[in-house]
Amino acid sequence: MSATKEEIAAFLALEFPQTKCIVEAVGNSGSTLSHDIGRDELRPGGTVSGPVLMSIADVALYVAILGKIGIIPLTVTTSLTINFLRKPSAEARIIAECSLLKVGRTLIVGEVSLYSEGSSDLVAHVVGTYSVPPKHD
């Protein structure tokens, strides 16, 4: 059972209202999100902070997974590895493109490529694993 972009956006607005991530697209095995960048997202040196990039990647994984398996709220991150590759622009939105690599019964693995909008150069690459709660009949 999958969930649509609209269903996921409504779920996030209700259950995760603090996120600044915008769901741009949800496919069968992936998602695209964006995140506006302003003063609150910057760290010294005029670059987007690492925690902001990790958050966008984590939400992109969550959205892609919900798009694939449906709204299962207690699907949770079990690991997240990020490689920071280059300085993101402080003037452009961050774009997250996620694809799921393996969808199992209890674990799902995906990767996220992060870009500054308008550039094809990766600013970070993320691999994450999520745990899916067991079904109760």
C-alpha positions in Angstrom: 0.0 0.0 0.0 1.5 3.3 -1.0 0.7 6.9 -0.1 0.3 9.9 -2.4 2.2 13.2 -2.2 -0.9 14.9 -0.9 -1.5 12.3 1.8 2.1 12.5 2.9 2.1 16.3 2.9 -1.1 16.3 5.0 0.4 13.8 7.4 3.6 15.8 7.8 1.6 19.0 8.4 -0.3 17.4 11.2 2.3 15.2 12.8 5.6 17.0 12.0 4.6 20.7 11.7 8.1 21.9 12.7 9.6 20.7 9.4 10.5 23.3 6.8 10.8 20.7 4.1 8.5 20.9 1.1 7.4 17.7 -0.6 7.9 18.3 -4.3 7.3 14.8 -5.6 6.8 11.2 -4.4 7.2 8.2 -6.6 7.0 4.5 -6.2 10.6 4.3 -4.9 11.7 7.9 -4.3 11.0 11.5 -3.4 12.1 15.0 -4.1 12.0 17.6 -1.4 13.1 21.2 -1.1 14.0 23.4 1.9 14.3 27.2 1.7 17.5 28.6 3.1 17.5 31.7 5.3 19.6 33.1 8.1 18.3 30.5 10.6 19.8 27.7 8.4 23.3 29.1 8.2 26.4 28.5 10.3 29.5 30.7 10.7 31.3 31.0 7.4 28.0 31.6 5.5 27.1 28.0 4.6 24.1 25.8 5.3 24.6 24.0 8.6 25.2 20.2 8.7 22.1 19.6 10.9 19.9 21.3 8.4 21.3 19.1 5.6 20.9 15.9 7.7 17.3 16.9 8.5 16.4 17.4 4.9 17.9 14.0 4.0 16.2 12.2 6.8 12.8 13.7 5.9 13.4 12.8 2.2 14.0 9.2 3.2 10.9 9.1 5.4 8.7 10.6 2.6 10.1 8.1 0.0 9.4 5.2 2.4 5.8 6.4 3.2 5.3 6.8 -0.5 6.3 3.1 -1.0 4.7 1.4 2.0 1.9 3.8 3.1 1.6 6.0 6.2 3.2 3.9 9.0 4.1 6.6 11.5 6.5 4.6 13.6 8.8 3.8 10.8 12.1 5.2 12.2 15.6 6.0 11.3 18.1 3.4 12.5 21.2 4.8 10.8 22.2 7.9 8.7 25.6 8.5 7.2 26.3 11.8 5.4 29.3 12.8 3.3 29.6 16.6 3.0 31.1 17.2 -0.5 31.1 20.9 -1.1 29.8 24.2 0.4 26.1 24.7 -0.3 25.0 28.1 -1.4 23.6 30.3 1.3 21.4 31.9 -1.4 19.6 28.9 -2.8 17.1 26.3 -1.7 18.4 22.8 -0.9 17.0 20.1 -3.1 16.9 16.5 -1.9 16.5 13.6 -4.3 15.9 10.3 -2.6 15.8 6.8 -4.1 15.1 3.6 -2.2 17.8 1.0 -2.7 16.2 -2.0 -0.8 12.8 -2.4 0.6 12.5 -5.3 3.0 9.9 -6.4 5.5 11.6 -4.7 8.5 14.4 -2.6 7.0 14.5 -0.1 4.2 17.7 1.4 2.8 17.8 4.5 0.7 20.2 7.2 -0.6 19.7 11.0 -0.9 21.6 13.4 -3.1 21.6 17.0 -1.9 22.1 20.0 -4.2 21.9 23.7 -4.0 19.0 24.7 -6.4 20.4 25.7 -9.8 23.5 23.6 -9.5 24.1 20.0 -10.6 27.1 19.6 -8.1 26.3 17.5 -5.1 26.7 19.2 -1.8 26.2 16.1 0.2 25.4 12.4 -0.2 23.5 10.5 2.4 22.7 6.8 3.0 20.1 5.8 5.6 18.3 2.8 7.0 14.8 2.8 8.4 13.1 0.2 10.6 9.5 -0.7 9.8 7.4 -1.8 12.8 6.0 -5.3 12.7 2.4 -5.6 11.6 -0.1 -6.5 14.3 -3.3 -8.3 13.2 
